[in-house]
Amino acid sequence: GVFYIIYVGMAVSVVVLVVEWVVACMMAIDQTDPEAPKTFLEAFRKRLSILERDIEENWFPSLAKRRRKQQDNDSAKKRYPSRSSSRSADFKNSRSAGSLKINGNLPDTVIDTSTKV
């Protein structure tokens, strides 16, 4: 008798979990927001990836730390290419504002280098 109650409780909890995920995925769908998922499948995959990352960070912190370090190294390689190949490009893209050099990759800003009192 007790085991039947436990089995029914487990089955009900799984059903509630599935209903919760369906409702959460339906609530996440937004056709107007470019960042939000557009379909139920996209919302489900996003939710599954969040769950995977949460399990990884909370249950296996050393694995998560290693993965973050690898991602940081990969993104640093993309952001900072070899200096020898980009040195001439930096020289060509630089502009002079007074005596201050501004790299052409930065947003256009006005820097007043004159000293008026």
C-alpha positions in Angstrom: 0.0 0.0 0.0 2.8 2.5 0.9 4.7 1.8 -2.3 1.6 2.5 -4.4 1.3 5.9 -2.7 5.0 6.6 -3.4 4.6 5.6 -7.1 1.5 7.7 -7.6 3.3 10.7 -6.0 6.3 10.2 -8.3 3.9 10.0 -11.4 2.0 13.1 -10.3 5.3 15.1 -9.8 6.5 14.1 -13.3 3.1 15.3 -14.8 3.3 18.6 -12.9 6.9 19.1 -14.1 5.9 18.5 -17.7 2.9 20.9 -17.4 5.3 23.5 -15.8 7.7 23.3 -18.6 5.0 23.5 -21.3 3.5 26.6 -19.6 6.9 28.2 -19.2 7.8 27.6 -22.8 4.5 29.0 -24.0 5.1 32.1 -21.9 8.6 32.6 -23.2 7.5 32.7 -26.9 7.4 36.3 -28.2 7.2 37.1 -31.9 8.0 40.8 -31.5 11.1 40.5 -29.3 14.2 39.7 -31.4 15.9 38.1 -28.3 13.0 35.8 -27.3 12.4 32.4 -28.8 9.9 32.4 -31.7 8.7 28.8 -31.5 7.9 26.3 -28.8 10.8 24.1 -29.8 13.3 27.1 -29.6 11.9 27.9 -26.1 12.2 24.3 -25.0 15.8 24.1 -26.2 16.7 27.3 -24.5 15.1 26.1 -21.3 16.9 22.8 -21.6 20.3 24.6 -22.1 19.6 26.7 -19.0 18.9 23.6 -17.0 22.0 21.9 -18.3 24.1 25.0 -17.4 22.5 25.1 -13.9 23.2 21.4 -13.2 26.8 21.8 -14.5 27.5 24.9 -12.3 25.8 23.7 -9.2 26.6 19.9 -9.2 29.9 19.9 -11.1 31.6 23.3 -10.3 35.1 22.2 -11.4 33.8 21.1 -14.8 31.9 24.5 -15.2 35.1 26.4 -14.2 37.1 24.5 -16.8 34.5 25.1 -19.5 34.3 28.9 -18.7 38.1 29.1 -18.9 38.1 27.4 -22.3 35.3 29.8 -23.6 37.3 32.8 -22.3 40.4 31.6 -24.1 38.4 31.1 -27.3 36.7 34.5 -27.1 40.1 36.2 -26.4 41.6 34.6 -29.6 38.7 36.1 -31.6 38.9 39.5 -30.0 42.7 39.9 -30.1 44.2 38.7 -33.3 47.9 38.5 -33.8 49.5 42.0 -33.3 52.0 41.6 -36.2 49.2 41.2 -38.8 47.1 44.1 -37.4 49.8 46.6 -36.8 49.6 48.2 -40.3 45.8 48.2 -40.0 46.0 50.1 -36.7 48.3 52.7 -38.3 46.0 53.2 -41.3 42.8 53.4 -39.1 44.2 55.9 -36.5 43.3 59.6 -36.5 44.9 62.5 -34.8 42.9 64.6 -32.4 45.3 67.2 -31.1 48.3 65.2 -29.8 46.0 62.2 -28.9 45.8 59.2 -31.2 42.5 57.5 -31.4 42.1 54.0 -32.9 39.7 53.9 -35.8 37.9 50.8 -34.3 36.5 52.9 -31.4 33.2 54.8 -31.8 33.5 58.3 -33.1 33.8 60.7 -30.2 34.8 64.3 -30.0 37.8 64.8 -27.6 38.6 68.4 -26.9 42.3 68.6 -26.1 42.5 72.4 -25.9 42.9 73.9 -22.5 40.4 76.8 -22.2 39.8 78.5 -18.8 
